[in-house]
Amino acid sequence: MNQNPIYFDHAATTFPYPEVIDVMKEQLATAYGNPSSSHALGRKSKALVEKARRSIAQHLGCQAKEIFFTSCGTEADAWVLQAAVRDLGVQRIITSSIEHQAVLANVEQLSKQNIKVDHLKYEIDGEISLAHLKKLLEGSDQKTLVSLMHVNNEIGNLSPIDEIADLCQEHQALFHCDAVQSIGKLPIDLGQTQLDFLAASAHKFHGPKGVGFAFIREGHQLQPMILGGEQERGKRAGTENVTLITGMAKALDIKFDNLSEDRQKVLKRKHYFINQIKKAIPGIIFNGNCLDDTKSADHIVNIRIPVKETQEGMLLFKMDLNGIMSSRGSACQSGAQTTSYVLKEIYPQEDLLPNLRFSFDASNTFEEIDHCLRELKSIVEQNPV
């Protein structure tokens, strides 16, 4: 096995920046008080939590009081979706069938509670149909929540969240956006884009695992999902994890300080990968809109590989043996041996070849891409269709 693993799975998780680790070490050693305690150490921890909240809000163009810390993006999604029905009187949810399971599983549960669920149609390659969204919004007077992710975690498609937000406002619908794949990677201004709710997770932007946040626009009174204390202004019980929160804020500081430069670096690596794999492996198929920079995230390329279907489960294994780490899709579904539900949804008429998702970071090198493509080409040549 390659002694220097090559990591192309940054959509699944990212390594924590060294500066993030340093901040968390310092916090653990010097600010270990309970943020709810009134003594000096407690006040110091509370100050760190609130400083992190203000910093995150500033990056996103919102108010600090609209940021609520959670354990992850999945928790944030679940809280918003369930509380919107319970507390805001939502009777209908409009979503797509290629959302992350954090949304789909909660929507399915809510559908069993007599909440009407409408799924959007797609244009070519999984692009959301704004015309269909408008038709659905015009077709009912029920209190509606639209739930659509900013960046699809498997194929990288970008949702036009400004246009979606405008349509929702025009028709008095709420808009919830799972932004786990975009926060820290793409600019977003919540002062301009009128989302009602947003979910994010620190480990997707070089922060620690086990912490995320929900943005809840002022005026929406969601009740807590976790009871037992008055933390997070009474919205989420449990002692705040000061270490992870400060690490998350530091990671987002670094990402936004370098956002433009990092985006250019990642795009160069994505373009190089696409151009070189076209030459190396004839017959490669690109999923979603990853060939169009205006409709796809900078960091994700999802491809179908011209190898025998029997190699479906072996591709990742063989790549891993050669020190190259990628994925077939969502890490949350990594135990499943069936073809991606996202690809089945957007290409229902096609016999799908085995697929791989490569997700890049500014830290990746062109030499790593070259090595990856040599190994992948060798696997394809040994197992042709």
Stockholm file with secondary structure:
# STOCKHOLM 1.0

chainA/1-385         MNQNPIYFDHAATTFPYPEVIDVMKEQLATAYGNPSSSHALGRKSKALVEKARRSIAQHLGCQAKEIFFTSCGTEADAWVLQAAVRDLGVQRIITSSIEHQAVLANVEQLSKQNIKVDHLKYEIDGEISLAHLKKLLEGSDQKTLVSLMHVNNEIGNLSPIDEIADLCQEHQALFHCDAVQSIGKLPIDLGQTQLDFLAASAHKFHGPKGVGFAFIREGHQLQPMILGGEQERGKRAGTENVTLITGMAKALDIKFDNLSEDRQKVLKRKHYFINQIKKAIPGIIFNGNCLDDTKSADHIVNIRIPVKETQEGMLLFKMDLNGIMSSRGSACQSGAQTTSYVLKEIYPQEDLLPNLRFSFDASNTFEEIDHCLRELKSIVEQNPV
#=GR chainA/1-385 SS CCSSCEECBTTTCCCCCHHHHHHHHHHHHHCCSCTTCCSHHHHHHHHHHHHHHHHHHHHHTSCGGGEEEESCHHHHHHHHHHHHHHHHCCCEEEECTTSCHHHHHHHHHHHTTTCEEEECCBCGGGCBCHHHHHHHHHTCCSCEEEECCSBCTTTCBBCCHHHHHHHHHHTTCEEEEECTTTBTTBCCCTTTSCCSEEEEEGGGGTSCSSCEEEEECTTCCCCCSSCSSCHHHHTSCSCCCHHHHHHHHHHHHHHHHTHHHHHHHHHHHHHHHHHHHHHHSTTCEECTTTTCTTTBCSSEEEEECCBCGGGTTTHHHHHHHTTEECBSSCGGGTTCCSCCHHHHHHCTTSCCCCEEEEECCTTCCHHHHHHHHHHHHHHHHHSBC
#=GC SS_cons         CCSSCEECBTTTCCCCCHHHHHHHHHHHHHCCSCTTCCSHHHHHHHHHHHHHHHHHHHHHTSCGGGEEEESCHHHHHHHHHHHHHHHHCCCEEEECTTSCHHHHHHHHHHHTTTCEEEECCBCGGGCBCHHHHHHHHHTCCSCEEEECCSBCTTTCBBCCHHHHHHHHHHTTCEEEEECTTTBTTBCCCTTTSCCSEEEEEGGGGTSCSSCEEEEECTTCCCCCSSCSSCHHHHTSCSCCCHHHHHHHHHHHHHHHHTHHHHHHHHHHHHHHHHHHHHHHSTTCEECTTTTCTTTBCSSEEEEECCBCGGGTTTHHHHHHHTTEECBSSCGGGTTCCSCCHHHHHHCTTSCCCCEEEEECCTTCCHHHHHHHHHHHHHHHHHSBC
//
